[in-house]
Amino acid sequence: MIGMAFAAGWTPCTGPILMSVIALAASNPESGFLYMSAYTLGFAIPFFILSFFIGRLKWMRTHSGWIVKVGGYLMILMGVLLFFDWLTKIIMVFNQLFGTFQGF
């Protein structure tokens, strides 16, 4: 059950990005290996770093219940914002305050 819930939350985050990388690799085959390698490394390196140091982070272990609750409440809040389409309105306000993002 936990794996299914993780996959349901993870797939919308990785699917569009991976599809974009695959589309770039298809449109430029000679650089496809580079694109996929960069995607894989960018995806895996944070997990490897976290796996090496997670045992030493005593603060996270002692406050893990609190961290899980805050994360759950943030997920509920994001779900409500998405359901009522308030996230679009928030983005419009931020665009007026800070200007639109032009890319890297």
C-alpha positions in Angstrom: 0.0 0.0 0.0 2.8 2.4 0.8 4.5 1.7 -2.5 1.3 2.3 -4.4 0.8 5.6 -2.6 4.4 6.6 -3.2 4.0 5.8 -6.9 0.8 7.7 -7.2 2.4 10.8 -5.8 5.7 10.4 -7.5 4.5 9.7 -11.1 3.0 13.2 -11.8 6.3 14.8 -10.7 8.7 12.7 -12.7 6.6 11.8 -15.8 6.5 15.2 -17.5 10.2 15.9 -16.9 11.3 12.4 -18.1 9.1 12.8 -21.1 10.7 16.1 -21.9 14.2 14.6 -21.6 13.1 11.7 -23.9 11.7 14.2 -26.4 14.9 16.2 -26.4 16.9 13.0 -26.9 14.6 12.0 -29.8 15.0 15.4 -31.5 18.8 15.4 -31.0 19.9 11.7 -31.0 23.7 12.4 -30.8 23.1 14.1 -27.4 20.5 11.7 -26.1 22.9 9.8 -23.9 24.1 13.0 -22.4 20.6 14.1 -21.7 19.6 10.8 -20.1 22.8 10.7 -18.1 22.2 14.2 -16.7 18.6 13.3 -15.9 19.6 10.1 -14.1 22.4 11.7 -12.1 20.3 14.7 -11.2 17.6 12.4 -10.0 19.8 9.9 -8.1 22.6 12.0 -6.5 20.3 13.7 -3.9 19.0 10.3 -2.8 22.5 8.9 -2.6 23.7 11.8 -0.5 20.7 11.6 1.8 21.2 7.8 2.2 24.8 8.3 3.4 24.0 11.0 5.9 20.4 10.1 7.1 21.7 7.9 9.9 23.8 10.8 11.3 20.9 13.3 11.3 19.7 12.8 14.9 17.5 15.9 14.7 15.4 14.3 11.9 15.0 11.1 13.8 13.9 12.8 17.0 11.5 15.1 15.2 10.3 12.7 12.5 6.7 12.6 13.7 6.5 16.4 13.6 8.1 16.5 10.1 5.6 13.9 8.8 2.6 15.8 10.2 3.8 19.1 8.7 4.4 17.4 5.4 1.0 15.9 5.5 -0.7 19.2 6.2 1.2 20.8 3.4 0.1 18.1 1.0 -3.5 18.6 2.1 -3.2 22.4 1.6 -1.7 21.9 -1.9 -4.6 19.5 -2.7 -7.2 22.1 -1.6 -5.4 24.8 -3.6 -5.3 22.7 -6.7 -8.9 21.5 -6.4 -10.4 25.0 -6.1 -7.9 26.4 -8.7 -6.5 28.8 -6.2 -3.0 28.0 -7.1 -3.5 29.7 -10.4 -4.7 32.8 -8.6 -1.7 32.7 -6.3 0.7 32.4 -9.3 -1.0 35.4 -10.9 -0.4 37.5 -7.8 3.3 36.4 -7.7 3.6 37.3 -11.4 2.4 40.8 -10.7 4.7 41.2 -7.7 7.9 39.7 -9.2 7.3 39.5 -12.9 7.1 36.4 -15.0 9.8 33.8 -15.0 11.8 34.0 -18.3 13.8 30.8 -17.9 17.4 30.0 -17.3 
